[in-house]
Amino acid sequence: MKILLVEDDLSLGAMIVEYLRSENFDVAHIDKGLLLDNTLDTFSPDLLILDLTLPDTDGLTLCKKVRPHFQGPILILTAQDEELTEVTALNYGADSFLTKPVRPHLLLAHINAQLRRYERPRNNDSPIVITIGELHLYTQKRELTLAGKQVPLSSSEFELLFHLMSRPGQVLSRDELFSAIRQREYNGTDRSLDMRISVLRRKLEDTRPPYKYIKTVRCNGYLFLPDNS
């Protein structure tokens, strides 16, 4: 699998590259955001790691720019441990958010988890397209359209929506959904699932109750409403 790292700290970048290559990844490293578009075209990575602070731009701007046409997972590295920054990253389509200093084994765990999630809905048991109302979720291409218009999704957003749309009318618990997208048990306080639901609602143009697509079931979880048209 191919990973593209955008990191201006050359010593940190070299350490990450060396470690990931020792784990059998094909890794490219650039230190400027302006090089990203060309490197995406020439290297075609499966996963993208973006530093939040770069000399010529920032990781959030790059994430927002490439998300509509880059279908793989995006990880954000930052020295800022702030919820607002994480929320913005999720809104811009990031899949994972790691605070520096980066522990190599934790970074590897996040990368492997994202790549597993990226591949799982592609299995042969998945329907090619799930259609509910004006929504069409294409599982092989990992694309969503709403009324014929493509909706950009991060890898985690796609998988969350895949779980919800695969079982319309069924209440899916926070524990189940959290485990599916985070690969660990829900601790009762983590708000990342709720933030991702809010981002999905915004992308589905469904931000005010009563919701048309994703309904909150108090004390239980969420359900995707079936098409009653």
C-alpha positions as CSV (number, residue, x, y, z in Angstrom):
1,M,0.0,0.0,0.0
2,K,1.2,3.5,-0.8
3,I,1.3,6.4,1.7
4,L,2.0,10.0,1.0
5,L,3.3,12.1,3.9
6,V,3.1,15.9,3.8
7,E,5.4,17.1,6.7
8,D,7.8,20.1,6.8
9,D,9.7,18.8,9.8
10,L,12.4,16.9,7.9
11,S,13.7,14.9,10.8
12,L,10.2,13.8,11.9
13,G,9.3,13.1,8.2
14,A,12.4,10.9,7.8
15,M,11.6,9.0,11.0
16,I,8.1,8.3,9.8
17,V,9.2,7.3,6.4
18,E,11.8,4.9,7.7
19,Y,9.4,3.3,10.1
20,L,6.6,2.8,7.7
21,R,8.9,1.4,5.0
22,S,10.1,-1.1,7.6
23,E,6.4,-2.1,7.9
24,N,6.4,-2.7,4.1
25,F,4.6,0.4,3.0
26,D,5.6,2.3,-0.1
27,V,6.1,5.9,1.2
28,A,6.7,9.2,-0.5
29,H,7.4,12.4,1.5
30,I,7.0,16.0,0.5
31,D,7.5,19.1,2.7
32,K,5.4,21.7,1.0
33,G,1.6,21.7,0.3
34,L,2.1,23.2,-3.1
35,L,3.7,19.9,-4.2
36,L,0.6,17.9,-3.2
37,D,-1.5,18.0,-6.4
38,N,1.4,16.9,-8.7
39,T,2.5,14.2,-6.2
40,L,-1.0,12.8,-5.9
41,D,-1.1,12.4,-9.7
42,T,2.3,10.8,-10.0
43,F,2.4,8.7,-6.9
44,S,-1.3,7.7,-6.5
45,P,-1.3,7.0,-2.8
46,D,-3.8,4.8,-1.0
47,L,-3.6,7.0,2.2
48,L,-2.6,10.6,2.8
49,I,-1.0,12.0,6.0
50,L,-1.1,15.8,6.3
51,D,0.7,17.9,8.8
52,L,-1.6,20.7,10.1
53,T,1.1,23.4,10.0
54,L,3.1,23.8,6.8
55,P,5.3,26.7,5.5
56,D,3.1,27.5,2.5
57,T,-0.4,26.4,3.6
58,D,-2.0,24.2,6.2
59,G,-3.3,20.7,6.4
60,L,-6.9,21.6,6.9
61,T,-6.9,23.7,3.6
62,L,-5.2,20.8,1.8
63,C,-7.7,18.3,3.2
64,K,-10.6,20.4,2.1
65,K,-9.1,20.9,-1.4
66,V,-8.3,17.2,-2.1
67,R,-11.2,15.5,-0.4
68,P,-13.6,15.8,-3.4
69,H,-11.3,13.8,-5.7
70,F,-9.1,11.7,-3.3
71,Q,-11.0,8.7,-2.2
72,G,-8.5,7.2,0.3
73,P,-8.2,7.9,4.0
74,I,-6.7,11.2,5.2
75,L,-4.9,11.4,8.6
76,I,-4.1,14.8,10.2
77,L,-1.0,15.3,12.3
78,T,-1.0,18.3,14.6
79,A,0.6,19.8,17.7
80,Q,-2.8,21.4,18.6
81,D,-4.9,19.2,20.9
82,E,-8.1,21.2,20.5
83,E,-11.6,19.9,19.9
84,L,-12.4,22.8,17.5
85,T,-9.5,21.8,15.3
86,E,-10.6,18.2,15.3
87,V,-14.2,19.2,14.4
88,T,-12.9,21.3,11.6
89,A,-10.7,18.4,10.3
90,L,-13.7,16.1,10.4
91,N,-15.9,18.7,8.6
92,Y,-13.2,18.9,5.9
93,G,-13.2,15.2,5.3
94,A,-10.3,13.9,7.5
95,D,-10.6,10.3,8.8
96,S,-8.2,10.4,11.7
97,F,-6.5,13.0,13.9
98,L,-3.2,12.4,15.8
99,T,-1.5,14.8,18.1
100,K,2.3,15.2,18.1
101,P,4.7,13.9,19.2
102,V,3.6,11.0,17.1
103,R,4.2,7.5,18.6
104,P,5.1,5.3,15.6
105,H,3.1,2.2,16.8
106,L,0.0,4.4,17.3
107,L,0.4,5.9,13.9
108,L,0.7,2.5,12.4
109,A,-2.4,1.3,14.2
110,H,-4.4,4.3,12.9
111,I,-3.1,3.6,9.3
112,N,-4.0,-0.1,9.4
113,A,-7.4,0.6,10.9
114,Q,-8.2,3.2,8.2
115,L,-7.0,0.9,5.4
116,R,-9.1,-2.0,6.8
117,R,-12.1,0.2,6.8
118,Y,-11.4,1.4,3.3
119,E,-11.3,-2.1,2.0
120,R,-14.1,-3.8,4.0
121,P,-17.2,-2.4,2.1
122,R,-15.6,-3.6,-1.2
123,N,-16.2,-7.3,-0.5
124,N,-18.2,-9.4,-2.9
125,D,-21.2,-9.6,-0.4
126,S,-21.9,-5.9,-0.6
127,P,-24.5,-4.6,-3.1
128,I,-23.1,-2.5,-5.9
129,V,-25.5,0.3,-5.1
130,I,-27.7,1.1,-2.1
131,T,-30.6,3.4,-3.1
132,I,-32.8,5.2,-0.6
133,G,-34.9,8.0,-1.9
134,E,-32.6,10.4,-3.8
135,L,-29.5,8.9,-2.3
136,H,-27.4,6.4,-4.2
137,L,-24.4,4.8,-2.4
138,Y,-22.0,3.1,-4.8
139,T,-20.1,0.5,-2.7
140,Q,-17.5,-0.5,-5.2
141,K,-16.6,3.0,-6.2
142,R,-17.2,4.3,-2.7
143,E,-19.2,7.2,-4.0
144,L,-22.5,8.9,-2.9
145,T,-24.8,10.9,-5.0
146,L,-27.8,13.0,-3.8
147,A,-30.3,13.9,-6.5
148,G,-27.7,13.1,-9.1
149,K,-25.0,15.3,-7.5
150,Q,-21.9,13.7,-6.1
151,V,-21.3,14.2,-2.4
152,P,-17.6,14.0,-1.3
153,L,-17.1,11.6,1.6
154,S,-14.1,10.7,3.8
155,S,-13.4,7.0,4.2
156,S,-14.9,7.0,7.7
157,E,-17.9,8.9,6.6
158,F,-18.5,6.4,3.8
159,E,-18.3,3.5,6.2
160,L,-20.6,5.0,8.7
161,L,-23.1,5.8,6.0
162,F,-22.7,2.3,4.6
163,H,-23.5,0.7,8.0
164,L,-26.6,3.0,8.3
165,M,-27.9,2.6,4.8
166,S,-27.4,-1.1,4.8
167,R,-29.9,-1.5,7.5
168,P,-32.6,1.1,7.0
169,G,-35.3,1.3,9.7
170,Q,-33.1,-0.5,12.2
171,V,-31.7,1.2,15.3
172,L,-27.9,0.8,15.4
173,S,-26.4,1.5,18.8
174,R,-23.6,3.9,19.5
175,D,-21.5,0.9,20.7
176,E,-22.0,-0.9,17.4
177,L,-21.3,2.1,15.1
178,F,-18.4,3.4,17.2
179,S,-16.8,-0.1,17.1
180,A,-17.3,-0.3,13.3
181,I,-15.6,3.0,12.5
182,R,-13.1,3.3,15.3
183,Q,-12.1,-0.4,15.8
184,R,-12.5,-0.2,19.6
185,E,-15.2,-0.2,22.2
186,Y,-17.2,3.0,22.9
187,N,-16.1,4.5,26.3
188,G,-19.4,6.4,26.9
189,T,-17.8,9.8,26.5
190,D,-16.2,10.0,23.1
191,R,-18.1,12.5,20.9
192,S,-16.4,11.7,17.6
193,L,-19.4,9.5,16.4
194,D,-21.9,12.3,17.0
195,M,-19.6,14.8,15.3
196,R,-19.4,12.5,12.2
197,I,-23.2,12.2,12.2
198,S,-23.5,16.0,12.2
199,V,-21.1,16.2,9.3
200,L,-23.1,13.6,7.4
201,R,-26.3,15.4,8.0
202,R,-24.8,18.6,6.7
203,K,-23.5,16.8,3.5
204,L,-27.0,15.3,3.1
205,E,-28.5,18.7,3.3
206,D,-30.5,17.5,6.3
207,T,-29.5,19.7,9.2
208,R,-32.7,20.5,10.9
209,P,-35.2,18.1,12.7
210,P,-37.3,16.3,11.9
211,Y,-34.5,14.7,10.0
212,K,-35.2,13.1,6.6
213,Y,-32.4,10.6,6.7
214,I,-30.5,10.0,10.0
215,K,-32.7,9.9,13.1
216,T,-31.3,10.1,16.6
217,V,-33.0,7.5,18.9
218,R,-32.5,8.8,22.4
219,C,-30.4,6.6,24.7
220,N,-30.2,4.0,21.9
221,G,-28.3,5.2,18.9
222,Y,-29.2,6.1,15.3
223,L,-31.3,4.8,12.4
224,F,-31.4,5.5,8.8
225,L,-35.0,6.2,7.8
226,P,-36.3,4.1,4.9
227,D,-37.7,5.6,1.8
228,N,-41.4,6.3,2.4
229,S,-42.0,8.3,-0.8
